[in-house]
């Protein structure tokens, strides 16, 4: 009888293991069917050839090497900044450099805002790139 009881315990363990595997697979397949959601960040870049600033949306946490290729001209584009003192919009080629206005020298800068509903805008002055 002892031998028969051990067989029964073994069968129960196998049935439980199969049930756990089926449940795990169903959760996995459910997640595959759900649309992927991504956290995104947007930043503004400047294209000196086009003399325009444009919005770039990318997955959050993704880092880019500069320059990037501009979707406007295919040329180089750099992160854009706007001087809060004189309004100059300029680009910075090196992420290790503190953004400093090429016109007045101020380090009080912000990322320029693209007008609502648009993905790019004209830059009123020739675009300077700080290297």
N, C-alpha and C positions, 0 to 999 in steps of 0.2 A: 504494500500500500504506500509505503514511503516513496518508492520510486515513481508511482503514478502521481502523487502530490507534487513532486519536483517538476514533472513534465507539465503539469497544470500551471504551476508558478511561472515556468519558462514561457508558456504560451501567452499568459496574461502580460508578462513583460514585453513580449514582441508586439502584442496588440496595442499596448500603451505607447510603445515607441513609434509604431506606425501612425497612431492617432496624433501624436505630438508632431511628427514630420508633416502630416497632412495639414494640420492647423498652421504650422509655420509657413508652409508653402502658400496657403491661402492668403495670409497676411502679406507675404512678399509679392504675390501676384496682384493684390489690391493696390499696393504702392506703385507698382509698375504702370497700372492703368491710370493713375492720377497724373494730371499734367504737371510738369516740372515748374516750380516757382523759383525765381532767382531774385536775389536782392541786387539792385542796381545802383550805381552812382553815376552822376553826370558831372562833367567838368567842361570848362571852356578852353578851347585852343585857338591859337591865332595862326593864320596863314599869311606870311609876309608877301608872297607872290600875288595873292588875290586881294590883299589889304582888307581881309575880313576876319572876324572872330566867328567860331562855330561851336556848337554844342556836340559833345561826344558822350554817348551813354555806353557804359560797360559794366560787366558784373562786379559787384562789390568785392573789394579786396584784391582785385586784379591789378597788377602793376604794369606799367608800360615803360619801354625804353624810349627816350627822346633822341631825335625827333621822331614823330609818327608821320605816316603818309597822310596828307590832307585829302579828304574826299572832294574838295573843291577844285584843286589843280593837279593833284598827284605829287606835288612837291612836299617839302618839309613843313611840319606844323609843330608848334611848341605850346606849353601851358601858358594861358593868358592871364595877365594881371592888369588892374586899372589903378592908377595913382589917385588917392582920395583928395589930394591937394589940387592937381591941375587937370585930372581926367585923362591923362595919357594912357593909352592901352598899349602894352608891350608884351613880348614873350621872353621866357627864360629857358635857355638851352641846357642848363645844368641844375639838377635838383639839389645840389649841395650849395648853391649860391643863394644868398638872401635876396629876394626880389627888391630891386631898387629902381625908382623911376629914372629913366635915361635923360629926362628933360630937367627936372628940378632936384633930383637926388634923394627924394623922400623914400623912406622905407614903409610909409603908411599906405599899403596897397590892399586891394580886395580883388576877388575874382569878378570880372565883369558879368553883368546879367544880359542874357539874350532876351529881346522883347518876347512877350508871351505869344505863343502860336507860331513862332519862327524858329528855325534851326541855325540861322547865321545872321550876321549883321555887318554892315560896312564899318570900318575903323576910320575915324575922321582924320587921323594923322598917319604919315608913313610909319609902318610897323618897325620898331626897333627890337632886336633880339639881343638879350643880355647873355653873354657867354661865360 
